[in-house]
Amino acid sequence: MSNNSIKILLVEDQKLMRVGLKSLFDEPDELEIISEAQSGKEAVEKYIITHPDVVLMDLGLPDISGIEATKRIIERYPKAKIIILTSHLGEEEVFAALQAGVCAYVMKDINTEILKMIIRTVKDGAMWLDPQVVPILREKNSAVIPQRQMSRAMFKERHANLTQREYEVLKLIVDGKSNFEIAEALTISEHTAKAHVCNIIQKLVVDDRTQAAVKALKEGLV
């Protein structure tokens, strides 16, 4: 194990799924699964023992849920970085996971390279929402996003320092697009896309792209 590797705790009760996920990290890479758990309680125990950089956590586990396991880990280790990797897209699960403190909510049909990107960015302190989750937040503008809408004109008046291009990038951030996907959509380089995202985060006075998306939804820009 390299000193620079990202250590991952994999929490998944289905053996076939565990084997499939482990195969993603067989190739030489900085991502490495250092431990596995098949239940929520075991996940908590393994976290305490191994102190991974990132946890890949399923929701449907045989004892306590992935959300409950997340709560127990974060209660003891507030800086724990947990990614929900699931096939569940229910409103209740999404809100419960976000309120529990997860760093990302990812569907299991995600592209493998994007999953690796998410793990890297979460390890560095970012948050990420699957594009399939965004409509739920937009439709049910509650709990995670308080009920307070304003007109687009008012938003633009308050954030007049955002350029037109930055508005386009912000819309794609709200849709859950990665920097690579933003670059492809706008026919710009990934480096330029990243720079726009950084500018947006700074101008909206938020800490990360997820907070930027939440603020845009909350204030009625999209």
C-alpha positions as CSV (number, residue, x, y, z in Angstrom):
1,M,0.0,0.0,0.0
2,S,1.4,3.3,-1.1
3,N,1.6,6.1,1.4
4,N,-0.2,8.3,-1.1
5,S,-3.0,5.9,-1.8
6,I,-6.6,6.7,-0.9
7,K,-7.7,4.1,1.6
8,I,-11.3,2.9,1.1
9,L,-13.6,0.9,3.3
10,L,-16.2,-1.0,1.2
11,V,-19.5,-1.6,2.9
12,E,-21.7,-3.9,0.8
13,D,-23.7,-7.1,1.8
14,Q,-23.9,-8.6,-1.7
15,K,-20.8,-10.6,-2.5
16,L,-21.2,-10.2,-6.2
17,M,-21.3,-6.5,-5.9
18,R,-18.3,-6.5,-3.6
19,V,-16.3,-8.5,-6.1
20,G,-17.3,-6.2,-8.9
21,L,-16.3,-3.1,-7.0
22,K,-13.0,-4.6,-5.9
23,S,-12.2,-5.4,-9.5
24,L,-12.3,-1.6,-10.3
25,F,-9.3,-1.1,-8.1
26,D,-7.2,-4.0,-9.2
27,E,-5.2,-1.9,-11.6
28,P,-2.3,0.1,-10.3
29,D,-3.9,3.2,-8.9
30,E,-3.9,5.5,-5.9
31,L,-7.3,4.0,-4.9
32,E,-7.2,1.0,-2.6
33,I,-9.8,-1.0,-0.8
34,I,-8.2,-1.8,2.6
35,S,-11.2,-3.4,4.3
36,E,-14.7,-4.7,3.7
37,A,-17.8,-4.9,5.8
38,Q,-21.0,-6.8,5.1
39,S,-23.3,-5.1,7.6
40,G,-23.8,-1.6,9.2
41,K,-22.4,-2.6,12.6
42,E,-19.4,-4.2,11.0
43,A,-18.8,-1.0,9.0
44,V,-18.7,1.0,12.2
45,E,-16.2,-1.5,13.8
46,K,-14.0,-1.6,10.7
47,Y,-13.9,2.2,10.5
48,I,-12.7,2.4,14.1
49,I,-10.0,-0.1,13.3
50,T,-8.8,1.0,9.9
51,H,-9.5,4.8,9.8
52,P,-10.1,4.8,6.0
53,D,-9.9,8.0,3.9
54,V,-13.3,7.3,2.3
55,V,-16.2,4.9,2.9
56,L,-18.3,3.4,0.1
57,M,-21.5,2.7,1.9
58,D,-24.5,0.7,0.7
59,L,-27.9,1.7,2.1
60,G,-29.7,-1.7,2.4
61,L,-27.7,-3.7,4.9
62,P,-28.8,-6.7,6.9
63,D,-28.7,-5.2,10.4
64,I,-28.7,-1.4,10.7
65,S,-29.0,0.7,7.5
66,G,-26.2,2.5,5.8
67,I,-27.7,5.7,7.0
68,E,-27.6,4.6,10.7
69,A,-24.1,3.3,10.2
70,T,-23.1,6.7,8.8
71,K,-24.7,8.5,11.8
72,R,-22.7,6.3,14.2
73,I,-19.4,6.8,12.4
74,I,-19.8,10.6,12.0
75,E,-21.0,11.0,15.6
76,R,-17.6,9.5,16.7
77,Y,-15.5,10.9,13.7
78,P,-17.1,14.1,12.5
79,K,-14.6,14.4,9.6
80,A,-15.4,11.0,8.2
81,K,-16.0,11.0,4.4
82,I,-18.8,8.7,3.5
83,I,-20.1,8.1,0.0
84,I,-23.5,6.4,-0.3
85,L,-23.4,4.0,-3.3
86,T,-26.9,2.6,-3.8
87,S,-29.7,1.6,-6.1
88,H,-32.3,3.4,-3.9
89,L,-33.5,6.8,-5.1
90,G,-36.4,7.4,-2.7
91,E,-36.9,10.9,-1.4
92,E,-36.8,9.7,2.2
93,E,-33.4,7.9,1.7
94,V,-31.9,10.9,-0.1
95,F,-32.8,13.4,2.6
96,A,-31.9,11.1,5.4
97,A,-28.5,10.5,3.9
98,L,-27.8,14.2,3.4
99,Q,-29.0,15.0,6.9
100,A,-26.8,12.2,8.3
101,G,-23.7,14.0,6.8
102,V,-22.7,12.0,3.8
103,C,-20.3,13.6,1.3
104,A,-21.9,12.1,-1.8
105,Y,-25.0,10.2,-2.9
106,V,-24.2,8.0,-5.9
107,M,-26.3,5.5,-7.9
108,K,-24.8,2.1,-8.6
109,D,-25.2,2.5,-12.4
110,I,-22.6,5.3,-12.4
111,N,-19.7,5.2,-14.8
112,T,-16.6,3.6,-13.1
113,E,-14.3,6.5,-14.0
114,I,-16.7,9.0,-12.6
115,L,-16.9,7.0,-9.4
116,K,-13.2,7.1,-9.1
117,M,-13.3,10.9,-9.7
118,I,-15.9,11.2,-7.0
119,I,-13.8,9.2,-4.5
120,R,-10.8,11.4,-5.2
121,T,-12.7,14.7,-4.9
122,V,-14.5,13.6,-1.7
123,K,-11.2,12.7,-0.2
124,D,-10.0,16.2,-1.0
125,G,-13.1,17.7,0.8
126,A,-15.7,18.1,-2.0
127,M,-19.3,16.9,-2.0
128,W,-21.1,15.3,-4.9
129,L,-24.7,14.5,-5.8
130,D,-25.8,12.1,-8.5
131,P,-27.6,13.9,-11.3
132,Q,-30.6,11.6,-10.6
133,V,-30.8,13.1,-7.1
134,V,-31.0,16.7,-8.2
135,P,-34.6,16.6,-9.4
136,I,-35.7,15.3,-6.0
137,L,-34.1,18.3,-4.3
138,R,-35.5,20.7,-6.9
139,E,-39.1,19.2,-6.6
140,K,-39.1,18.8,-2.8
141,N,-37.5,22.1,-1.8
142,S,-37.5,21.3,1.9
143,A,-35.5,19.8,4.8
144,V,-32.1,20.1,3.0
145,I,-33.1,23.2,1.0
146,P,-35.3,25.7,3.0
147,Q,-38.4,27.1,1.4
148,R,-37.3,30.5,0.2
149,Q,-37.5,31.3,-3.5
150,M,-36.6,34.6,-5.2
151,S,-36.9,35.7,-8.8
152,R,-34.1,35.1,-11.2
153,A,-33.8,38.9,-11.6
154,M,-33.3,39.3,-7.9
155,F,-30.8,36.5,-7.8
156,K,-28.8,38.1,-10.7
157,E,-29.1,41.5,-8.9
158,R,-27.6,40.0,-5.8
159,H,-24.9,38.1,-7.7
160,A,-24.3,40.4,-10.5
161,N,-20.6,39.6,-10.4
162,L,-21.3,36.2,-12.0
163,T,-20.6,36.2,-15.7
164,Q,-23.0,34.7,-18.2
165,R,-20.6,31.7,-18.7
166,E,-20.5,31.2,-14.9
167,Y,-24.4,31.1,-14.9
168,E,-24.2,28.4,-17.6
169,V,-21.6,26.4,-15.5
170,L,-23.7,26.9,-12.4
171,K,-26.7,25.4,-14.2
172,L,-24.6,22.3,-15.0
173,I,-23.4,22.1,-11.4
174,V,-27.0,22.0,-10.3
175,D,-27.6,19.2,-12.7
176,G,-24.8,17.2,-11.0
177,K,-22.2,17.4,-13.8
178,S,-18.5,16.9,-13.2
179,N,-15.9,19.3,-14.4
180,F,-15.2,16.9,-17.3
181,E,-18.9,16.8,-18.3
182,I,-19.2,20.6,-18.0
183,A,-16.2,21.0,-20.3
184,E,-17.8,18.6,-22.8
185,A,-21.2,20.4,-22.7
186,L,-19.7,23.9,-23.2
187,T,-16.9,22.8,-25.5
188,I,-14.2,24.2,-23.2
189,S,-11.2,22.6,-21.5
190,E,-11.5,20.7,-18.3
191,H,-9.0,23.2,-16.7
192,T,-11.3,26.1,-17.8
193,A,-14.3,24.4,-16.4
194,K,-12.6,23.9,-13.1
195,A,-11.6,27.5,-13.0
196,H,-15.2,28.6,-13.6
197,V,-16.4,26.3,-10.8
198,C,-13.8,27.8,-8.4
199,N,-14.9,31.3,-9.3
200,I,-18.5,30.5,-8.7
201,I,-17.8,28.9,-5.3
202,Q,-15.8,32.1,-4.4
203,K,-18.4,34.5,-5.7
204,L,-21.4,32.8,-4.0
205,V,-19.4,32.6,-0.8
206,V,-19.8,28.9,-0.3
207,D,-17.4,26.1,0.5
208,D,-18.0,23.6,-2.4
209,R,-19.9,22.9,-5.5
210,T,-22.8,21.1,-3.7
211,Q,-23.4,24.2,-1.5
212,A,-23.3,26.3,-4.7
213,A,-26.0,24.1,-6.2
214,V,-28.1,24.2,-3.1
215,K,-27.8,28.0,-2.9
216,A,-28.9,28.3,-6.6
217,L,-31.9,26.1,-6.0
218,K,-32.7,27.8,-2.7
219,E,-32.6,31.3,-4.3
220,G,-34.5,30.3,-7.4
221,L,-31.9,30.6,-10.1
222,V,-32.8,27.3,-11.6
